[in-house]
Amino acid sequence: MVLALFMGTTSAVQYRPFVDGRTPWYVTSPSQPATDFPHNYPVPDFGVDNEVKYTNEHIAAAESK
């Protein structure tokens, strides 16, 4: 290979991977998998739950003491 570089023939050296499946790391994956269930539906946001709100208040009060 070194001799081929000095002789000027670079046909023995390949710089790009094979795209015909001979290289396992050059396999492309599909862009988006098919989904057969309902998705992208709206989810209502009712804000913070009262119990979480009270817990945060109690934590703040205990840390201030």
mmCIF file of the N, C-alpha and C atoms, coordinates in Angstrom:
data_MODEL
# 
_entry.id   MODEL 
# 
loop_
_atom_site.group_PDB 
_atom_site.id 
_atom_site.type_symbol 
_atom_site.label_atom_id 
_atom_site.label_alt_id 
_atom_site.label_comp_id 
_atom_site.label_asym_id 
_atom_site.label_entity_id 
_atom_site.label_seq_id 
_atom_site.pdbx_PDB_ins_code 
_atom_site.Cartn_x 
_atom_site.Cartn_y 
_atom_site.Cartn_z 
_atom_site.occupancy 
_atom_site.B_iso_or_equiv 
_atom_site.pdbx_formal_charge 
_atom_site.auth_seq_id 
_atom_site.auth_comp_id 
_atom_site.auth_asym_id 
_atom_site.auth_atom_id 
_atom_site.pdbx_PDB_model_num 
ATOM 1   N N  . MET A 1 1  ? 0.825   -1.177 0.000  1.00 0.00 ? 1  MET A N  1 
ATOM 2   C CA . MET A 1 1  ? 0.000   0.000  0.000  1.00 0.00 ? 1  MET A CA 1 
ATOM 3   C C  . MET A 1 1  ? 0.875   1.249  0.000  1.00 0.00 ? 1  MET A C  1 
ATOM 4   N N  . VAL A 1 2  ? 1.920   1.238  0.799  1.00 0.00 ? 2  VAL A N  1 
ATOM 5   C CA . VAL A 1 2  ? 2.830   2.378  0.819  1.00 0.00 ? 2  VAL A CA 1 
ATOM 6   C C  . VAL A 1 2  ? 3.514   2.510  -0.529 1.00 0.00 ? 2  VAL A C  1 
ATOM 7   N N  . LEU A 1 3  ? 3.892   1.392  -1.112 1.00 0.00 ? 3  LEU A N  1 
ATOM 8   C CA . LEU A 1 3  ? 4.514   1.416  -2.425 1.00 0.00 ? 3  LEU A CA 1 
ATOM 9   C C  . LEU A 1 3  ? 3.549   1.966  -3.478 1.00 0.00 ? 3  LEU A C  1 
ATOM 10  N N  . ALA A 1 4  ? 2.270   1.629  -3.361 1.00 0.00 ? 4  ALA A N  1 
ATOM 11  C CA . ALA A 1 4  ? 1.273   2.133  -4.300 1.00 0.00 ? 4  ALA A CA 1 
ATOM 12  C C  . ALA A 1 4  ? 1.129   3.642  -4.176 1.00 0.00 ? 4  ALA A C  1 
ATOM 13  N N  . LEU A 1 5  ? 1.273   4.182  -2.968 1.00 0.00 ? 5  LEU A N  1 
ATOM 14  C CA . LEU A 1 5  ? 1.200   5.630  -2.794 1.00 0.00 ? 5  LEU A CA 1 
ATOM 15  C C  . LEU A 1 5  ? 2.396   6.331  -3.431 1.00 0.00 ? 5  LEU A C  1 
ATOM 16  N N  . PHE A 1 6  ? 3.578   5.739  -3.307 1.00 0.00 ? 6  PHE A N  1 
ATOM 17  C CA . PHE A 1 6  ? 4.771   6.334  -3.898 1.00 0.00 ? 6  PHE A CA 1 
ATOM 18  C C  . PHE A 1 6  ? 4.783   6.206  -5.416 1.00 0.00 ? 6  PHE A C  1 
ATOM 19  N N  . MET A 1 7  ? 4.164   5.165  -5.935 1.00 0.00 ? 7  MET A N  1 
ATOM 20  C CA . MET A 1 7  ? 4.156   4.944  -7.378 1.00 0.00 ? 7  MET A CA 1 
ATOM 21  C C  . MET A 1 7  ? 3.105   5.813  -8.072 1.00 0.00 ? 7  MET A C  1 
ATOM 22  N N  . GLY A 1 8  ? 2.189   6.386  -7.311 1.00 0.00 ? 8  GLY A N  1 
ATOM 23  C CA . GLY A 1 8  ? 1.178   7.250  -7.902 1.00 0.00 ? 8  GLY A CA 1 
ATOM 24  C C  . GLY A 1 8  ? -0.123  6.553  -8.210 1.00 0.00 ? 8  GLY A C  1 
ATOM 25  N N  . THR A 1 9  ? -0.237  5.282  -7.933 1.00 0.00 ? 9  THR A N  1 
ATOM 26  C CA . THR A 1 9  ? -1.500  4.578  -8.173 1.00 0.00 ? 9  THR A CA 1 
ATOM 27  C C  . THR A 1 9  ? -2.245  4.506  -6.853 1.00 0.00 ? 9  THR A C  1 
ATOM 28  N N  . THR A 1 10 ? -3.335  5.183  -6.782 1.00 0.00 ? 10 THR A N  1 
ATOM 29  C CA . THR A 1 10 ? -4.133  5.213  -5.548 1.00 0.00 ? 10 THR A CA 1 
ATOM 30  C C  . THR A 1 10 ? -5.385  4.372  -5.673 1.00 0.00 ? 10 THR A C  1 
ATOM 31  N N  . SER A 1 11 ? -5.434  3.474  -6.639 1.00 0.00 ? 11 SER A N  1 
ATOM 32  C CA . SER A 1 11 ? -6.633  2.658  -6.806 1.00 0.00 ? 11 SER A CA 1 
ATOM 33  C C  . SER A 1 11 ? -6.781  1.633  -5.687 1.00 0.00 ? 11 SER A C  1 
ATOM 34  N N  . ALA A 1 12 ? -5.712  1.312  -4.971 1.00 0.00 ? 12 ALA A N  1 
ATOM 35  C CA . ALA A 1 12 ? -5.790  0.324  -3.899 1.00 0.00 ? 12 ALA A CA 1 
ATOM 36  C C  . ALA A 1 12 ? -6.306  0.944  -2.604 1.00 0.00 ? 12 ALA A C  1 
ATOM 37  N N  . VAL A 1 13 ? -6.330  2.270  -2.517 1.00 0.00 ? 13 VAL A N  1 
ATOM 38  C CA . VAL A 1 13 ? -6.741  2.956  -1.297 1.00 0.00 ? 13 VAL A CA 1 
ATOM 39  C C  . VAL A 1 13 ? -8.153  3.479  -1.490 1.00 0.00 ? 13 VAL A C  1 
ATOM 40  N N  . GLN A 1 14 ? -9.036  3.122  -0.562 1.00 0.00 ? 14 GLN A N  1 
ATOM 41  C CA . GLN A 1 14 ? -10.404 3.632  -0.607 1.00 0.00 ? 14 GLN A CA 1 
ATOM 42  C C  . GLN A 1 14 ? -10.631 4.516  0.608  1.00 0.00 ? 14 GLN A C  1 
ATOM 43  N N  . TYR A 1 15 ? -11.208 5.664  0.360  1.00 0.00 ? 15 TYR A N  1 
ATOM 44  C CA . TYR A 1 15 ? -11.445 6.614  1.435  1.00 0.00 ? 15 TYR A CA 1 
ATOM 45  C C  . TYR A 1 15 ? -12.901 6.641  1.878  1.00 0.00 ? 15 TYR A C  1 
ATOM 46  N N  . ARG A 1 16 ? -13.789 6.132  1.100  1.00 0.00 ? 16 ARG A N  1 
ATOM 47  C CA . ARG A 1 16 ? -15.210 6.143  1.418  1.00 0.00 ? 16 ARG A CA 1 
ATOM 48  C C  . ARG A 1 16 ? -15.683 4.737  1.784  1.00 0.00 ? 16 ARG A C  1 
ATOM 49  N N  . PRO A 1 17 ? -16.644 4.627  2.709  1.00 0.00 ? 17 PRO A N  1 
ATOM 50  C CA . PRO A 1 17 ? -17.149 3.291  3.062  1.00 0.00 ? 17 PRO A CA 1 
ATOM 51  C C  . PRO A 1 17 ? -18.036 2.733  1.947  1.00 0.00 ? 17 PRO A C  1 
ATOM 52  N N  . PHE A 1 18 ? -18.181 1.445  1.969  1.00 0.00 ? 18 PHE A N  1 
ATOM 53  C CA . PHE A 1 18 ? -19.066 0.798  1.014  1.00 0.00 ? 18 PHE A CA 1 
ATOM 54  C C  . PHE A 1 18 ? -20.509 1.087  1.410  1.00 0.00 ? 18 PHE A C  1 
ATOM 55  N N  . VAL A 1 19 ? -21.346 1.391  0.453  1.00 0.00 ? 19 VAL A N  1 
ATOM 56  C CA . VAL A 1 19 ? -22.751 1.682  0.746  1.00 0.00 ? 19 VAL A CA 1 
ATOM 57  C C  . VAL A 1 19 ? -23.663 0.530  0.340  1.00 0.00 ? 19 VAL A C  1 
ATOM 58  N N  . ASP A 1 20 ? -23.099 -0.606 0.016  1.00 0.00 ? 20 ASP A N  1 
ATOM 59  C CA . ASP A 1 20 ? -23.918 -1.732 -0.423 1.00 0.00 ? 20 ASP A CA 1 
ATOM 60  C C  . ASP A 1 20 ? -24.180 -2.744 0.685  1.00 0.00 ? 20 ASP A C  1 
ATOM 61  N N  . GLY A 1 21 ? -23.953 -2.378 1.947  1.00 0.00 ? 21 GLY A N  1 
ATOM 62  C CA . GLY A 1 21 ? -24.251 -3.266 3.058  1.00 0.00 ? 21 GLY A CA 1 
ATOM 63  C C  . GLY A 1 21 ? -23.076 -4.045 3.574  1.00 0.00 ? 21 GLY A C  1 
ATOM 64  N N  . ARG A 1 22 ? -21.891 -3.869 3.002  1.00 0.00 ? 22 ARG A N  1 
ATOM 65  C CA . ARG A 1 22 ? -20.730 -4.616 3.477  1.00 0.00 ? 22 ARG A CA 1 
ATOM 66  C C  . ARG A 1 22 ? -20.176 -4.050 4.777  1.00 0.00 ? 22 ARG A C  1 
ATOM 67  N N  . THR A 1 23 ? -20.486 -2.817 5.093  1.00 0.00 ? 23 THR A N  1 
ATOM 68  C CA . THR A 1 23 ? -20.027 -2.210 6.338  1.00 0.00 ? 23 THR A CA 1 
ATOM 69  C C  . THR A 1 23 ? -21.229 -2.028 7.266  1.00 0.00 ? 23 THR A C  1 
ATOM 70  N N  . PRO A 1 24 ? -21.257 -2.687 8.411  1.00 0.00 ? 24 PRO A N  1 
ATOM 71  C CA . PRO A 1 24 ? -22.437 -2.619 9.278  1.00 0.00 ? 24 PRO A CA 1 
ATOM 72  C C  . PRO A 1 24 ? -22.644 -1.256 9.920  1.00 0.00 ? 24 PRO A C  1 
ATOM 73  N N  . TRP A 1 25 ? -21.624 -0.430 10.016 1.00 0.00 ? 25 TRP A N  1 
ATOM 74  C CA . TRP A 1 25 ? -21.784 0.878  10.645 1.00 0.00 ? 25 TRP A CA 1 
ATOM 75  C C  . TRP A 1 25 ? -22.320 1.917  9.670  1.00 0.00 ? 25 TRP A C  1 
ATOM 76  N N  . TYR A 1 26 ? -22.483 1.562  8.409  1.00 0.00 ? 26 TYR A N  1 
ATOM 77  C CA . TYR A 1 26 ? -22.957 2.499  7.412  1.00 0.00 ? 26 TYR A CA 1 
ATOM 78  C C  . TYR A 1 26 ? -24.395 2.188  7.012  1.00 0.00 ? 26 TYR A C  1 
ATOM 79  N N  . VAL A 1 27 ? -25.160 1.595  7.902  1.00 0.00 ? 27 VAL A N  1 
ATOM 80  C CA . VAL A 1 27 ? -26.549 1.263  7.615  1.00 0.00 ? 27 VAL A CA 1 
ATOM 81  C C  . VAL A 1 27 ? -27.403 2.444  8.077  1.00 0.00 ? 27 VAL A C  1 
ATOM 82  N N  . THR A 1 28 ? -28.241 2.937  7.207  1.00 0.00 ? 28 THR A N  1 
ATOM 83  C CA . THR A 1 28 ? -29.105 4.049  7.580  1.00 0.00 ? 28 THR A CA 1 
ATOM 84  C C  . THR A 1 28 ? -30.385 3.513  8.213  1.00 0.00 ? 28 THR A C  1 
ATOM 85  N N  . SER A 1 29 ? -30.929 4.262  9.139  1.00 0.00 ? 29 SER A N  1 
ATOM 86  C CA . SER A 1 29 ? -32.157 3.866  9.812  1.00 0.00 ? 29 SER A CA 1 
ATOM 87  C C  . SER A 1 29 ? -33.324 4.652  9.228  1.00 0.00 ? 29 SER A C  1 
ATOM 88  N N  . PRO A 1 30 ? -34.528 4.134  9.357  1.00 0.00 ? 30 PRO A N  1 
ATOM 89  C CA . PRO A 1 30 ? -35.682 4.881  8.847  1.00 0.00 ? 30 PRO A CA 1 
ATOM 90  C C  . PRO A 1 30 ? -35.866 6.175  9.651  1.00 0.00 ? 30 PRO A C  1 
ATOM 91  N N  . SER A 1 31 ? -36.407 7.179  9.006  1.00 0.00 ? 31 SER A N  1 
ATOM 92  C CA . SER A 1 31 ? -36.504 8.483  9.645  1.00 0.00 ? 31 SER A CA 1 
ATOM 93  C C  . SER A 1 31 ? -37.545 8.497  10.764 1.00 0.00 ? 31 SER A C  1 
ATOM 94  N N  . GLN A 1 32 ? -38.684 7.903  10.560 1.00 0.00 ? 32 GLN A N  1 
ATOM 95  C CA . GLN A 1 32 ? -39.744 7.924  11.566 1.00 0.00 ? 32 GLN A CA 1 
ATOM 96  C C  . GLN A 1 32 ? -40.403 6.548  11.605 1.00 0.00 ? 32 GLN A C  1 
ATOM 97  N N  . PRO A 1 33 ? -40.444 5.902  12.772 1.00 0.00 ? 33 PRO A N  1 
ATOM 98  C CA . PRO A 1 33 ? -41.103 4.596  12.832 1.00 0.00 ? 33 PRO A CA 1 
ATOM 99  C C  . PRO A 1 33 ? -42.618 4.757  12.700 1.00 0.00 ? 33 PRO A C  1 
ATOM 100 N N  . ALA A 1 34 ? -43.243 3.757  12.155 1.00 0.00 ? 34 ALA A N  1 
ATOM 101 C CA . ALA A 1 34 ? -44.694 3.787  11.994 1.00 0.00 ? 34 ALA A CA 1 
ATOM 102 C C  . ALA A 1 34 ? -45.370 3.572  13.339 1.00 0.00 ? 34 ALA A C  1 
ATOM 103 N N  . THR A 1 35 ? -46.383 4.377  13.620 1.00 0.00 ? 35 THR A N  1 
ATOM 104 C CA . THR A 1 35 ? -47.137 4.242  14.875 1.00 0.00 ? 35 THR A CA 1 
ATOM 105 C C  . THR A 1 35 ? -48.540 3.778  14.544 1.00 0.00 ? 35 THR A C  1 
ATOM 106 N N  . ASP A 1 36 ? -48.964 2.726  15.205 1.00 0.00 ? 36 ASP A N  1 
ATOM 107 C CA . ASP A 1 36 ? -50.304 2.199  14.973 1.00 0.00 ? 36 ASP A CA 1 
ATOM 108 C C  . ASP A 1 36 ? -51.199 2.407  16.190 1.00 0.00 ? 36 ASP A C  1 
ATOM 109 N N  . PHE A 1 37 ? -50.941 3.468  16.951 1.00 0.00 ? 37 PHE A N  1 
ATOM 110 C CA . PHE A 1 37 ? -51.779 3.816  18.083 1.00 0.00 ? 37 PHE A CA 1 
ATOM 111 C C  . PHE A 1 37 ? -52.023 5.328  18.042 1.00 0.00 ? 37 PHE A C  1 
ATOM 112 N N  . PRO A 1 38 ? -53.090 5.807  18.660 1.00 0.00 ? 38 PRO A N  1 
ATOM 113 C CA . PRO A 1 38 ? -53.363 7.249  18.616 1.00 0.00 ? 38 PRO A CA 1 
ATOM 114 C C  . PRO A 1 38 ? -52.291 8.032  19.382 1.00 0.00 ? 38 PRO A C  1 
ATOM 115 N N  . HIS A 1 39 ? -51.835 9.124  18.775 1.00 0.00 ? 39 HIS A N  1 
ATOM 116 C CA . HIS A 1 39 ? -50.822 9.956  19.406 1.00 0.00 ? 39 HIS A CA 1 
ATOM 117 C C  . HIS A 1 39 ? -51.024 11.408 18.962 1.00 0.00 ? 39 HIS A C  1 
ATOM 118 N N  . ASN A 1 40 ? -50.263 12.307 19.559 1.00 0.00 ? 40 ASN A N  1 
ATOM 119 C CA . ASN A 1 40 ? -50.355 13.749 19.291 1.00 0.00 ? 40 ASN A CA 1 
ATOM 120 C C  . ASN A 1 40 ? -51.734 14.312 19.622 1.00 0.00 ? 40 ASN A C  1 
ATOM 121 N N  . TYR A 1 41 ? -52.338 13.799 20.678 1.00 0.00 ? 41 TYR A N  1 
ATOM 122 C CA . TYR A 1 41 ? -53.625 14.320 21.109 1.00 0.00 ? 41 TYR A CA 1 
ATOM 123 C C  . TYR A 1 41 ? -53.390 15.349 22.215 1.00 0.00 ? 41 TYR A C  1 
ATOM 124 N N  . PRO A 1 42 ? -54.286 16.315 22.374 1.00 0.00 ? 42 PRO A N  1 
ATOM 125 C CA . PRO A 1 42 ? -54.077 17.353 23.394 1.00 0.00 ? 42 PRO A CA 1 
ATOM 126 C C  . PRO A 1 42 ? -54.294 16.811 24.807 1.00 0.00 ? 42 PRO A C  1 
ATOM 127 N N  . VAL A 1 43 ? -53.462 17.250 25.718 1.00 0.00 ? 43 VAL A N  1 
ATOM 128 C CA . VAL A 1 43 ? -53.575 16.866 27.123 1.00 0.00 ? 43 VAL A CA 1 
ATOM 129 C C  . VAL A 1 43 ? -53.869 18.135 27.911 1.00 0.00 ? 43 VAL A C  1 
ATOM 130 N N  . PRO A 1 44 ? -54.974 18.170 28.668 1.00 0.00 ? 44 PRO A N  1 
ATOM 131 C CA . PRO A 1 44 ? -55.311 19.395 29.398 1.00 0.00 ? 44 PRO A CA 1 
ATOM 132 C C  . PRO A 1 44 ? -54.338 19.648 30.547 1.00 0.00 ? 44 PRO A C  1 
ATOM 133 N N  . ASP A 1 45 ? -54.054 20.917 30.797 1.00 0.00 ? 45 ASP A N  1 
ATOM 134 C CA . ASP A 1 45 ? -53.172 21.322 31.888 1.00 0.00 ? 45 ASP A CA 1 
ATOM 135 C C  . ASP A 1 45 ? -53.999 22.125 32.880 1.00 0.00 ? 45 ASP A C  1 
ATOM 136 N N  . PHE A 1 46 ? -54.248 21.545 34.044 1.00 0.00 ? 46 PHE A N  1 
ATOM 137 C CA . PHE A 1 46 ? -55.053 22.195 35.063 1.00 0.00 ? 46 PHE A CA 1 
ATOM 138 C C  . PHE A 1 46 ? -54.204 22.896 36.115 1.00 0.00 ? 46 PHE A C  1 
ATOM 139 N N  . GLY A 1 47 ? -52.932 23.027 35.881 1.00 0.00 ? 47 GLY A N  1 
ATOM 140 C CA . GLY A 1 47 ? -52.053 23.709 36.822 1.00 0.00 ? 47 GLY A CA 1 
ATOM 141 C C  . GLY A 1 47 ? -51.519 22.760 37.885 1.00 0.00 ? 47 GLY A C  1 
ATOM 142 N N  . VAL A 1 48 ? -50.892 23.348 38.896 1.00 0.00 ? 48 VAL A N  1 
ATOM 143 C CA . VAL A 1 48 ? -50.282 22.569 39.976 1.00 0.00 ? 48 VAL A CA 1 
ATOM 144 C C  . VAL A 1 48 ? -51.376 22.061 40.913 1.00 0.00 ? 48 VAL A C  1 
ATOM 145 N N  . ASP A 1 49 ? -51.255 20.819 41.326 1.00 0.00 ? 49 ASP A N  1 
ATOM 146 C CA . ASP A 1 49 ? -52.201 20.221 42.251 1.00 0.00 ? 49 ASP A CA 1 
ATOM 147 C C  . ASP A 1 49 ? -52.103 20.916 43.606 1.00 0.00 ? 49 ASP A C  1 
ATOM 148 N N  . ASN A 1 50 ? -53.227 21.004 44.317 1.00 0.00 ? 50 ASN A N  1 
ATOM 149 C CA . ASN A 1 50 ? -53.238 21.684 45.619 1.00 0.00 ? 50 ASN A CA 1 
ATOM 150 C C  . ASN A 1 50 ? -52.326 20.994 46.626 1.00 0.00 ? 50 ASN A C  1 
ATOM 151 N N  . GLU A 1 51 ? -52.261 19.687 46.618 1.00 0.00 ? 51 GLU A N  1 
ATOM 152 C CA . GLU A 1 51 ? -51.393 18.982 47.564 1.00 0.00 ? 51 GLU A CA 1 
ATOM 153 C C  . GLU A 1 51 ? -49.926 19.295 47.306 1.00 0.00 ? 51 GLU A C  1 
ATOM 154 N N  . VAL A 1 52 ? -49.551 19.404 46.055 1.00 0.00 ? 52 VAL A N  1 
ATOM 155 C CA . VAL A 1 52 ? -48.170 19.762 45.724 1.00 0.00 ? 52 VAL A CA 1 
ATOM 156 C C  . VAL A 1 52 ? -47.897 21.197 46.170 1.00 0.00 ? 52 VAL A C  1 
ATOM 157 N N  . LYS A 1 53 ? -48.857 22.064 45.972 1.00 0.00 ? 53 LYS A N  1 
ATOM 158 C CA . LYS A 1 53 ? -48.711 23.456 46.381 1.00 0.00 ? 53 LYS A CA 1 
ATOM 159 C C  . LYS A 1 53 ? -48.517 23.562 47.899 1.00 0.00 ? 53 LYS A C  1 
ATOM 160 N N  . TYR A 1 54 ? -49.340 22.832 48.674 1.00 0.00 ? 54 TYR A N  1 
ATOM 161 C CA . TYR A 1 54 ? -49.215 22.859 50.133 1.00 0.00 ? 54 TYR A CA 1 
ATOM 162 C C  . TYR A 1 54 ? -47.904 22.232 50.590 1.00 0.00 ? 54 TYR A C  1 
ATOM 163 N N  . THR A 1 55 ? -47.475 21.161 49.929 1.00 0.00 ? 55 THR A N  1 
ATOM 164 C CA . THR A 1 55 ? -46.207 20.525 50.276 1.00 0.00 ? 55 THR A CA 1 
ATOM 165 C C  . THR A 1 55 ? -45.046 21.479 50.057 1.00 0.00 ? 55 THR A C  1 
ATOM 166 N N  . ASN A 1 56 ? -45.043 22.204 48.941 1.00 0.00 ? 56 ASN A N  1 
ATOM 167 C CA . ASN A 1 56 ? -43.987 23.178 48.693 1.00 0.00 ? 56 ASN A CA 1 
ATOM 168 C C  . ASN A 1 56 ? -43.996 24.297 49.720 1.00 0.00 ? 56 ASN A C  1 
ATOM 169 N N  . GLU A 1 57 ? -45.176 24.726 50.141 1.00 0.00 ? 57 GLU A N  1 
ATOM 170 C CA . GLU A 1 57 ? -45.267 25.763 51.187 1.00 0.00 ? 57 GLU A CA 1 
ATOM 171 C C  . GLU A 1 57 ? -44.709 25.256 52.509 1.00 0.00 ? 57 GLU A C  1 
ATOM 172 N N  . HIS A 1 58 ? -45.030 24.007 52.866 1.00 0.00 ? 58 HIS A N  1 
ATOM 173 C CA . HIS A 1 58 ? -44.538 23.442 54.121 1.00 0.00 ? 58 HIS A CA 1 
ATOM 174 C C  . HIS A 1 58 ? -43.025 23.222 54.074 1.00 0.00 ? 58 HIS A C  1 
ATOM 175 N N  . ILE A 1 59 ? -42.509 22.842 52.942 1.00 0.00 ? 59 ILE A N  1 
ATOM 176 C CA . ILE A 1 59 ? -41.058 22.670 52.804 1.00 0.00 ? 59 ILE A CA 1 
ATOM 177 C C  . ILE A 1 59 ? -40.370 24.013 52.960 1.00 0.00 ? 59 ILE A C  1 
ATOM 178 N N  . ALA A 1 60 ? -40.908 25.056 52.340 1.00 0.00 ? 60 ALA A N  1 
ATOM 179 C CA . ALA A 1 60 ? -40.323 26.382 52.450 1.00 0.00 ? 60 ALA A CA 1 
ATOM 180 C C  . ALA A 1 60 ? -40.357 26.879 53.891 1.00 0.00 ? 60 ALA A C  1 
ATOM 181 N N  . ALA A 1 61 ? -41.466 26.610 54.607 1.00 0.00 ? 61 ALA A N  1 
ATOM 182 C CA . ALA A 1 61 ? -41.584 27.034 56.002 1.00 0.00 ? 61 ALA A CA 1 
ATOM 183 C C  . ALA A 1 61 ? -40.601 26.273 56.870 1.00 0.00 ? 61 ALA A C  1 
ATOM 184 N N  . ALA A 1 62 ? -40.434 24.968 56.636 1.00 0.00 ? 62 ALA A N  1 
ATOM 185 C CA . ALA A 1 62 ? -39.515 24.180 57.450 1.00 0.00 ? 62 ALA A CA 1 
ATOM 186 C C  . ALA A 1 62 ? -38.065 24.580 57.171 1.00 0.00 ? 62 ALA A C  1 
ATOM 187 N N  . GLU A 1 63 ? -37.738 24.923 55.937 1.00 0.00 ? 63 GLU A N  1 
ATOM 188 C CA . GLU A 1 63 ? -36.371 25.337 55.639 1.00 0.00 ? 63 GLU A CA 1 
ATOM 189 C C  . GLU A 1 63 ? -36.047 26.714 56.189 1.00 0.00 ? 63 GLU A C  1 
ATOM 190 N N  . SER A 1 64 ? -37.057 27.568 56.302 1.00 0.00 ? 64 SER A N  1 
ATOM 191 C CA . SER A 1 64 ? -36.809 28.886 56.864 1.00 0.00 ? 64 SER A CA 1 
ATOM 192 C C  . SER A 1 64 ? -36.568 28.840 58.366 1.00 0.00 ? 64 SER A C  1 
ATOM 193 N N  . LYS A 1 65 ? -37.090 27.819 59.040 1.00 0.00 ? 65 LYS A N  1 
ATOM 194 C CA . LYS A 1 65 ? -36.874 27.671 60.482 1.00 0.00 ? 65 LYS A CA 1 
ATOM 195 C C  . LYS A 1 65 ? -35.454 27.231 60.722 1.00 0.00 ? 65 LYS A C  1 
# 
